Amino acid sequence: MSESGTSAAPTQVEERLRAALAARAHSVRPADLRPLGPPTAADRPAGWFCAGSP
C-alpha cells in the first residue's frame, strides 16, 4: 500500500490505519450484525397515508 506499490515495508500511516481498522473490527459483536425487527404501527408517523380525496 505504499506510494510506489513495490515496497514491502509499510509506512507509518499504513500501520496506524491497519491498527485503527483492527480495533474497530474487534468492537463489532454478533448482536450488531443482526437485522432489525420489522416496523410496527408505533414506528410509523401518524398521518402518512393516502385515503383518497377529502
Secondary structure, 3 states (H helix, E strand, C coil): CCCCCCCCCCCHHHHHHHHHHHHHHHCCCHHHHCCCCCCCHHHCCCCCCCCCCC
